[in-house]
Amino acid sequence: MLDGDPIETHRITDADLRAVRSERAAAVAAPTVVFGCPQMTLDEALSVGTRFRDARLKRRVVFHLIPAVREAFMDDEIGRAVVRAGVEVVTHCPLAALSLRFGFGNTDVLTPSGKLGCYLEGALYATLDEAIVASGGAPEGAPP
């Protein structure tokens, strides 16, 4: 506990945080965008996946799912469309794989995962929409 009143008080708003994230997400040259940490649920993968239908990827995009969810996702047309667009759908833990740079080389990543953004050196946090758009997916509200 601090003793006495603070010397200065600074108010940081949600708008301030959004501006910093948007600026950083736009400026980052991270060649890979990672979704899932913890791994995506089927509902998450299907929801995010709809935004990658007919996408022209600008970066390497990786969805991380557990094996049973990956199987169900790949049985769905959205999962097959995501793979056709070039998205990689893998079953390993993103934090473990990226900490070891397993299959990723020594690169920075962009992610909408607060967990991955916090624990992984070289990870840059973005909102879900920022990460999808930076990847080449459809912006929020675009028709599926």
Secondary structure by P-SEA (a helix, b strand, c coil): cccccccbbbbbcaaaaaaaaaaaaaaccccbbbcccccccaaaaaaaaaaacccccccbbbbbbcaaaaaaaaacaaaaaaaaabbbbbcccaaaaaaaccccccbbbbccccccccccccbbbbcaaaaaaaaccccccccc
